[in-house]
């Protein structure tokens, strides 16, 4: 990839920086937000899930709208929505106002990500250059995720948690200024149609499952009813997509064993690592009494490997194949979650802080082995004509799994953090077992 193209690609990657930064930066300040605005574990979960649920729903429409009206316009419009929503987050006065603002952030983020990915693909049409461009975007995303907890802790300790959201505004303004100078507009007049019914069905399915999980400790009946209703709406979504001439997400993609395996891996990594990341600050502050600033610093153990290790995973993939690489990564994540759960054993003879730090680092190492490679696996396994839809499926599985994982693990907190970590370990074991559906030499 030439320097001529690297500069606009970097600008587009930085445009999506905040959409990733706000995920991990916010988790550190959840205890402070909950204390000030007056909500508990369910409220913590909705701060994250409102973002993920809205992101997933908007993603299904953002691609069609970007194709029709312009990819650069979609990115810039999403950036404006994200900035306005960040301001609303900063001035929120209670739980519902913050959850609504976070949902608007998710909608804006979906258009930013969709627009930036489509523009990067247009700038770099050659497969090799495109791979390097998305690799650069992945590095920027990893840095955003890694520094989020630490910088979020600093901002929350000094000026207060609201400044995490206010800090987004100058970066959004810089994006509006620089992107039009470096990137031209592109569109596809024969793009895909918008599917409001499909979006509504999938959103209802995920929303009902999330709410039923978060209310499970209050009433098992609500858990069964909500999960059942969510399953019905999901089945309706699949049926509706099968009967559309141009589906938003073609269920036929999941008829291959390998695609089923990778989809399960996307979901289980989201539960066993990313959803655990949401509850680690609460756990650290409850277990060790850390300040927010210290919590952000300690969280680097669970995020920094995501910056430095993905290139090594990329080098291992051709030698090991995806099945071996993904199985190894999920087993490592399961081991890390098991170590975190084991710190609650009465027989533990050492200071639990060191096993906790070790467990955090281990789950991050496992996630770093598989995270970036999963996206490539989905696109490679899909038919060439459906590569774009396969990319969308990747994001939907990740975000949907993240949202449901946050709710599912949140339902276990009342039973203790040991149960939460064991539930995450079980998800990782399921992911490791699903790699049996991949061919022995897949990815080589």
C-alpha positions in Angstrom: 0.0 0.0 0.0 1.6 3.3 -1.1 2.0 6.4 1.1 -0.5 8.1 -1.2 -3.2 5.7 0.0 -1.9 5.1 3.5 -2.8 8.7 4.7 -6.5 8.5 3.9 -6.7 5.0 5.2 -5.2 6.1 8.5 -7.7 9.0 8.6 -10.6 6.6 8.1 -9.2 4.3 10.7 -8.9 7.2 13.2 -12.5 8.1 12.4 -13.6 4.8 13.9 -11.2 5.1 16.9 -13.8 6.6 19.2 -16.3 3.8 18.5 -13.9 1.3 20.0 -12.4 3.6 22.6 -15.8 4.2 24.2 -16.3 0.5 24.7 -13.4 -0.1 27.1 -13.2 3.5 28.5 -16.8 3.3 29.8 -16.4 0.0 31.6 -13.9 1.5 34.1 -16.3 4.2 35.2 -19.5 2.1 35.4 -19.3 2.0 39.3 -19.1 5.8 39.4 -21.9 6.3 37.0 -24.1 3.8 38.8 -23.4 5.4 42.1 -24.2 8.9 40.9 -27.2 8.1 38.7 -28.6 5.4 41.0 -28.7 2.1 39.2 -27.2 -1.4 39.9 -26.0 -4.4 37.8 -28.9 -4.4 35.4 -28.2 -0.7 34.8 -24.5 -1.3 34.2 -25.4 -3.9 31.6 -27.8 -1.6 29.8 -25.1 1.1 29.6 -23.2 -1.3 27.4 -26.0 -3.2 25.8 -27.9 -0.1 24.6 -24.9 0.8 22.6 -24.3 -2.8 21.2 -28.0 -3.4 20.5 -28.4 -0.1 18.6 -25.1 -0.7 16.8 -26.3 -4.1 15.6 -29.7 -2.8 14.4 -28.3 0.3 12.7 -25.6 -1.8 11.0 -28.3 -3.6 9.0 -29.5 -0.3 7.5 -26.3 1.7 7.3 -24.8 -0.3 4.5 -27.8 0.1 2.2 -28.0 3.8 3.1 -24.3 4.4 2.5 -24.5 2.7 -0.9 -27.4 4.8 -1.9 -26.5 8.3 -0.6 -22.7 8.0 -0.3 -20.2 6.3 1.9 -18.4 9.4 3.0 -21.7 11.1 3.8 -22.7 8.1 5.9 -19.4 8.3 7.9 -19.7 12.0 8.5 -23.4 11.8 9.4 -22.7 9.0 11.8 -19.8 11.1 13.3 -22.2 14.0 13.9 -24.8 11.6 15.6 -22.0 10.1 17.7 -20.8 13.6 18.8 -24.3 14.7 19.7 -25.0 11.5 21.6 -21.7 11.9 23.4 -22.8 15.3 24.6 -26.1 13.8 25.7 -24.2 11.1 27.7 -22.2 13.8 29.4 -25.3 15.7 30.6 -27.5 12.6 31.4 -29.3 12.9 34.7 -30.5 9.3 35.3 -30.3 5.8 33.9 -32.9 6.0 31.1 -31.4 9.3 29.8 -27.9 7.7 29.7 -29.2 4.5 28.1 -31.0 6.4 25.4 -27.9 8.5 24.7 -25.7 5.4 24.5 -28.2 3.9 22.0 -27.8 7.0 19.8 -24.0 6.6 20.1 -24.4 3.0 18.8 -26.4 4.2 15.8 -23.8 6.8 15.0 -21.0 4.3 15.4 -22.6 1.9 13.0 -22.6 4.5 10.2 -19.0 5.5 11.0 -17.8 1.9 10.8 -19.8 1.1 7.7 -18.7 4.2 5.9 -15.1 3.9 6.9 -14.9 0.2 5.9 -16.6 0.8 2.5 -14.3 3.8 1.8 -11.1 1.8 2.7 -12.2 -1.0 0.4 -12.7 1.5 -2.4 -9.3 3.2 -1.9 -7.6 -0.2 -1.9 -9.3 -2.5 -4.5 -6.3 -4.9 -4.8 -6.6 -7.8 -2.3 -3.1 -7.4 -0.9 -3.4 -3.6 -0.4 -6.9 -4.1 1.1 -5.6 -6.6 3.6 -2.8 -4.3 4.7 -5.3 -1.4 4.9 -7.6 -3.3 7.1 -4.6 -4.5 9.1 -3.7 -0.9 9.8 -7.4 -0.2 10.8 -7.2 -3.2 13.1 -4.1 -1.8 14.8 -5.8 1.5 15.4 -8.8 -0.3 16.8 -6.6 -2.4 19.1 -4.8 0.7 20.5 -8.2 2.3 21.1 -9.4 -0.7 23.1 -6.2 -1.0 25.0 -5.8 2.6 26.2 -9.5 2.9 26.9 -9.5 1.7 30.5 -6.4 3.6 31.5 -7.3 6.9 29.9 -10.9 6.5 31.1 -9.7 6.0 34.6 -7.5 9.1 34.4 -10.4 11.2 33.1 -12.8 9.9 35.6 -10.4 10.5 38.5 -9.5 14.0 37.5 -12.4 16.0 35.9 -15.0 13.3 36.3 -16.7 10.5 34.3 -18.7 12.9 32.2 -15.5 14.1 30.6 -14.9 10.7 28.9 -17.9 11.6 26.7 -17.0 15.3 26.3 -13.5 14.3 25.2 -15.1 12.7 22.1 -16.2 16.1 20.7 -12.9 17.6 19.5 -12.0 14.3 17.9 -15.3 14.2 16.1 -14.7 17.8 15.0 -11.3 16.9 13.6 -12.9 14.0 11.6 -15.4 16.3 10.0 -12.6 18.6 9.0 -10.0 16.2 7.7 -11.9 13.3 6.0 -13.5 15.5 3.2 -10.0 16.8 2.4 -8.5 13.3 2.0 -11.3 11.0 0.8 -13.7 11.4 -2.1 -17.3 10.4 -2.1 -18.4 7.0 -3.5 -21.8 5.4 -3.9 -23.6 2.5 -5.6 -26.8 3.6 -7.2 -27.9 -0.1 -7.6 -27.2 -0.8 -3.9 -29.2 -3.1 -1.6 -32.7 -2.1 -0.5 -33.4 -1.2 3.2 -35.2 -3.8 5.2 -37.1 -2.1 8.1 -39.0 -5.3 9.0 -35.9 -7.4 9.3 -34.2 -4.8 11.4 -37.2 -4.7 13.7 -37.4 -8.5 14.1 -33.7 -8.9 14.9 -33.7 -6.0 17.3 -36.8 -7.3 19.2 -35.2 -10.8 19.3 -32.0 -9.5 20.9 -33.7 -7.0 23.1 -36.1 -9.5 24.6 -33.4 -12.0 25.3 -31.2 -9.4 27.0 -34.0 -8.1 29.2 -35.1 -11.6 30.2 -31.5 -12.5 31.2 -31.1 -9.3 33.3 -34.4 -9.9 35.1 -33.8 -13.7 35.6 -32.9 -13.2 39.3 -36.3 -11.5 39.9 -38.5 -14.1 38.1 -37.6 -17.3 36.3 -40.9 -17.0 34.6 -39.8 -13.7 33.0 -36.6 -15.5 31.8 -38.5 -18.3 30.1 -41.1 -16.0 28.6 -38.6 -13.4 27.4 -36.2 -15.9 26.0 -39.0 -17.8 24.3 -40.4 -14.6 22.7 -36.9 -13.7 21.6 -36.5 -17.1 20.0 -39.8 -16.6 18.1 -38.7 -13.2 16.7 -35.4 -14.7 15.7 -37.1 -17.5 13.8 -39.3 -15.0 12.1 -36.2 -13.0 11.1 -34.6 -16.1 9.6 -37.8 -17.0 7.7 -38.3 -13.4 6.5 -34.7 -13.2 5.2 -35.1 -16.6 3.4 -38.0 -15.2 1.5 -36.5 -11.8 0.5 -35.1 -11.4 -3.0 -32.1 -9.5 -1.5 -31.7 -10.4 2.2 -29.8 -8.2 4.6 -28.2 -11.3 6.1 -28.6 -14.5 4.1 -29.3 -17.5 6.3 -27.8 -19.7 3.6 -24.4 -18.5 4.7 -24.8 -20.6 7.9 -25.5 -23.9 6.0 -21.8 -24.7 5.9 -20.4 -26.4 9.0 -17.3 -24.1 8.8 -19.5 -21.0 8.8 -21.5 -22.3 11.8 -18.2 -22.9 13.6 -16.8 -19.5 13.0 -20.2 -17.9 14.0 -20.1 -19.8 17.3 -16.5 -18.7 17.8 -17.4 -15.0 17.3 -20.2 -15.4 19.9 -18.2 -17.3 22.5 -15.2 -15.0 22.3 -17.6 -12.1 22.8 -18.9 -13.8 25.9 -15.7 -15.3 27.4 -13.5 -12.3 26.9 -15.3 -9.1 25.9 -18.3 -9.4 28.2 -15.9 -10.4 31.0 -14.0 -7.1 30.4 -17.2 -5.2 31.3 -17.3 -6.8 34.8 -13.6 -6.8 35.6 -13.6 -3.2 36.9 -16.5 -3.9 39.2 -14.8 -7.1 40.4 -11.4 -5.3 41.0 -13.0 -2.5 42.9 -15.1 -4.8 45.0 -12.4 -7.4 45.6 -9.4 -5.1 46.2 -10.9 -1.7 46.8 -9.0 -0.1 43.9 -9.6 3.5 43.0 -10.9 4.2 39.4 -7.4 5.4 38.4 -5.7 2.1 39.7 -8.5 0.1 38.1 -7.8 1.6 34.7 -4.1 0.9 35.1 -4.6 -2.7 36.2 -7.0 -3.3 33.3 -4.0 -3.0 30.9 -3.3 -6.6 31.9 -6.5 -7.6 30.1 -6.2 -5.3 27.1 -2.5 -4.6 26.2 -1.9 -8.1 24.7 -4.7 -7.3 22.2 -2.3 -4.6 20.7 0.9 -6.5 20.5 -0.1 -10.1 19.7 -2.4 -10.1 16.7 0.5 -9.8 14.2 2.0 -13.0 15.7 -1.4 -14.7 15.4 -1.5 -13.7 11.7 1.9 -15.4 11.2 0.7 -18.6 13.0 -2.5 -18.9 11.0 -0.9 -20.1 7.7 1.3 -22.6 9.6 -1.3 -24.0 12.1 -4.5 -23.6 10.1 -7.6 -22.0 11.6 -8.8 -25.0 13.5 -5.7 -25.4 15.6 -5.3 -21.6 16.1 -8.9 -21.0 17.1 -9.0 -24.1 19.4 -5.8 -23.0 21.1 -7.1 -19.4 21.6 -10.4 -20.6 23.1 -8.7 -23.1 25.4 -6.3 -20.3 26.6 -9.3 -18.0 27.3 -11.0 -20.9 29.2 -7.9 -21.4 31.2 -7.7 -17.6 32.1 -11.4 -17.6 33.2 -10.7 -20.7 35.3 -7.8 -19.0 37.0 -10.0 -16.0 37.8 -12.6 -18.3 39.3 -9.9 -20.2 41.3 -8.9 -17.0 43.1 -12.0 -17.5 45.2 -10.8 -20.9 46.6 -10.3 -20.9 50.3 -7.2 -23.0 49.9 -5.4 -20.3 47.9 -2.2 -19.6 49.8 -0.9 -16.5 48.0 -2.1 -13.0 47.5 -5.0 -13.3 45.1 -3.9 -10.2 43.2 -1.2 -12.0 41.3 -3.5 -14.9 40.1 -6.1 -12.3 39.1 -3.5 -10.4 37.0 -2.3 -13.6 35.5 -5.9 -14.7 34.6 -6.6 -11.3 33.0 -3.4 -11.5 30.9 -4.2 -15.1 29.9 -7.7 -14.3 28.6 -6.3 -11.4 26.6 -3.6 -13.6 25.1 -6.3 -16.1 24.0 -8.5 -13.4 22.5 -5.6 -11.9 20.7 -4.9 -15.2 19.0 -8.3 -15.4 17.4 -9.9 -12.0 17.3 -8.5 -10.6 14.1 -8.3 -14.0 12.3 -12.0 -14.7 12.8 -13.0 -11.8 10.4 -10.7 -13.2 7.7 -12.1 -16.7 8.2 -15.7 -15.5 7.7 -14.9 -13.7 4.5 -12.7 -16.5 3.1 -15.3 -19.2 3.8 -18.2 -17.3 2.2 -18.9 -17.3 -1.5 -17.0 -14.4 -3.2 -20.2 -12.7 -4.2 -21.3 -12.6 -0.6 -18.1 -11.4 1.0 -19.7 -8.0 2.0 -22.6 -9.8 3.6 -20.2 -12.1 5.4 -18.4 -9.1 6.8 -21.7 -7.7 8.1 -22.4 -11.1 9.6 -19.1 -11.0 11.5 -20.0 -7.7 13.1 -23.6 -8.7 13.9 -22.4 -12.0 15.6 -19.7 -10.1 17.6 -22.0 -7.3 18.7 -25.0 -9.6 19.3 -22.8 -12.0 21.2 -21.3 -9.2 23.2 -24.8 -7.8 24.2 -26.2 -11.1 25.1 -23.0 -12.1 26.9 -23.1 -8.9 29.1 -26.7 -9.7 30.1 -26.0 -13.4 30.7 -23.0 -12.8 32.9 -24.8 -10.0 34.6 -27.5 -12.5 35.6 -24.8 -14.5 37.5 -23.3 -11.6 39.5 -25.8 -12.1 42.3 -24.4 -15.6 42.8 -20.8 -14.2 43.0 -18.0 -13.4 40.6 -16.7 -16.9 40.8 -19.9 -18.1 39.1 -19.5 -15.3 36.5 -16.0 -16.5 35.5 -17.1 -20.1 35.4 -19.9 -19.2 33.1 -17.4 -17.4 30.8 -15.1 -20.4 30.9 -18.0 -22.6 29.8 -18.6 -20.4 26.8 -15.0 -20.6 25.9 -15.1 -24.4 26.1 -18.1 -24.4 23.8 -16.2 -22.3 21.3 -13.1 -24.6 21.5 -15.4 -27.6 20.8 -17.0 -25.9 17.8 -13.6 -25.8 16.0 -14.2 -29.5 15.3 -16.5 -28.4 12.5 -13.6 -26.7 10.7 -11.5 -28.7 8.2 -8.2 -29.9 9.6 -6.2 -27.7 7.1 -8.6 -24.8 7.0 -6.8 -21.4 6.8 -3.5 -22.8 5.5 
